[in-house]
Each structure stands twice: as C-alpha cells, then as structure tokens.
Amino acid sequence: MGIDSLIARYREILDESPLDQVAEWKAKHPGTKVVGCYPVYSPVELIHAAGMLPVGIVGGGNRLEIAHADSRFQSFVCSIVKSTLELAMVDKLAFLDGIVFHSICDPARNLGSVYKRNFPRLMVEYIHFAQNLTSPHTIDYLTAEYRRLMTSYEQLAGKPITDDALRQSIRIYNEQRQLLRELYAIRAEKPQNLSTLESYILTRIGTLMPPDEHIAILKEALAGIRQRDERPKDRIKVVLEGSFCEQPPLELIEGLEAAGCYILDDDFLLGWRWFPADVPAEGDPVRNLAESYLHQSVYSGVKHDTRERKSKHLIDKVKETGAAAVLILAAKFCEPALFDYALYRQALEKAGIPHLYLEFEEKMWIFDKARTEVETFVESMLFD
Ligand code: SF4
C-alpha cells in the first residue's frame, strides 16, 4: 500500500470512531484483557507483560455528544475529563477491563475517583508519580509504586508478571518509541516530506493496537516517507507546545500548518514518546522503568521536576530544531499548561523568540479563528 493510502486509511479510523478499533480487536481476542491508559504517561510495559493490551484513552474527540458528564463536573474543567467520563457513561468503553489514571492534576485525580465509584466492574488504578525527583528515595518509591501496580495487574490478568516477560515488553516498546523518534526526526529535518497531521495519525493509531502491529505499520510508513522528495514551501518553522494531555481535533492540527508554518516538533501524545532513549531491559526491569522516569524522560507540565527549568528545555528545543517561533496550543482550562505558559512566555520574551498562544477544546468545529490568528502571526514574521 502506498504511503498516502496508508495514512488515509488510519485517518478514517481516527475520524470515525477510534475506540471501535479496540472493541473489534477485543472481539477477535476474547480471552485478552484490555486496560485503558489516561494521558499523559503510563508504564504500559507493566500491562503488556501481564498479557493484556494497554490502549490510549485520550478523550472523546469532537464527535461525542456530552449529555451526562456535564452535570458531574464543573463548567471550568477541561474537555477530556468530561468526555472520558461520558464515554464510559454511554457504554463506549465496554471493552475495557481496567483503566489507569495518574497524579497529573486535580481534575484527573477526581476523574479516577468518579470512575471507581461509578463503574465498579472496571479495575481502576491510580499511579502516584513521585512529586520530588531530587530525593534519594525517589527511585525506591517509584519502584515500589510500580510493584504495587503489578500486583493489581497480576490479579486482573490471572497470572504472574515475570521479569523475562517485562524485559521483553520493554524491548518491544523501546522499538516502537525508536521508530516514533525516527518519524519525528524526519519531520524536523524535512517537514515538507511529512506533515504534522500525518505524523500525528501514525502515532495516535499506535495507542489503539498491540505494539508489534504498530511497529509493522511504522516500518512500512517510514519506508514510504523516505521515498518522498517534496519542495519546501515558504513557511515559518515553529515548535508546538502545550498539548501533552488533551488532544486537539485533527482539523485543527491540519489547519495550523496550512496557515503557513512547518511544525518541527510538538508534544502531542507525549506519554507514548516519553523516553528519548531506550529503557534498559537487563537487570531489574521494574527499577529500570522507575530510573528511566527519573533520569531520561521528557520534560512536561505534569512532571514535577525542579532540576532544570522547563522553559530552558523549550528554548533548547527551538534552538536544536532551528525553529523561528513557538506555538503554544493549550487545552482550555488545563491548569498545568496555563501554569507553564506563564513561565514560557517570560523566558521566550527574554530570549527574543516570538510566540503565539492559542487555546482549543475537543469539541471545536470551527477553526477559522485559530487559522486567521496563525496566518496573521506568520505574516508578521515573514514581512517583519
Ligand atoms: S488537559 Fe490538563 S487539566 Fe485536563 S486532565 Fe489533562 S493535564 Fe489535567
């Protein structure tokens, strides 16, 4: 299949009803349990090593009608919290056997509790990630937290998680992350050959299937993309930041580039690309996952790391990619993203890097305003 047809096929799945893809997979594998992973990051290897399928539950998109969840959460809460609750209330998550939330923010914390109370047939887990990454006890703490989680998943799967199985899962996800890094590297170097929407589709589809199936898709896609040789357009190069949890509609991602920029890097689906290098598989695999979280994971608004300023990471990213500006694309009412923006704004202004701040919601249908803002921003830079 040609690369354009391959991407079109997966776009159709994401446009229609991505979770049906998982429901169909489960119907074909009736004995296999499926565990949903709320953004941002989950140690999916622990789920996979128990013989279960970890899948991304990253909101309801702009085709889900919110009829019940609005009455359970305040109006000033981000869309993904409400749509994730709605999905379960209208039985769109019937294929799930478990779901895991994390200590990323207060709404996500509350959502975990609401799920536990309202959907007793689901195993609802909650990971308390370390809040102090400079303590000498952090790795012991996180290793113990992961072991606690493993005990739950052993119960759910009805079998023990062996070290060998976990090492194998780490190797598989390492390969998946490596291929995603290659995809991002191509885009950063020759964005005319791979649009942000295309790389998003190829990444997102992998949150809905076993990693080995995604690896095969990525290999086929990479081979096709490497054949492309497009002429660069007259666009400004930017880095996009702020969409690490709730995901913008596909049409918005598409419209941003069409408005006149190449997005060289972004933080979409960040948890599925959490490690910029392989997690070591040899030795104690649980401890390796904890050590990698501490020492070699990406920066993010939901990781409380005081060792280096997040704004420094963002500015480094701009310099390394050769971008000329930053697009901050934050989910409406996302507190971590808003807190970050205050710091990013200050640092970007100090470094003389132009930026544009935009907000989105899952249920956006009209993209003209965002597109006009980007066009005006691009023109201001091109004709400055
Ligand atoms: S979008 Fe922001 S506020 Fe909402 S759950 Fe995610 S991190 Fe929390």
Boltz pocket constraint, residues with backbone or C-beta under 6 A from the ligand:
constraints:
  - pocket:
      binder: B
      contacts: [[A, 39], [A, 78], [A, 79], [A, 80], [A, 81], [A, 104], [A, 105], [A, 106], [A, 107], [A, 108], [A, 245], [A, 246], [A, 302], [A, 331], [A, 333], [A, 334], [A, 335], [A, 336], [A, 337]]
      max_distance: 6.0
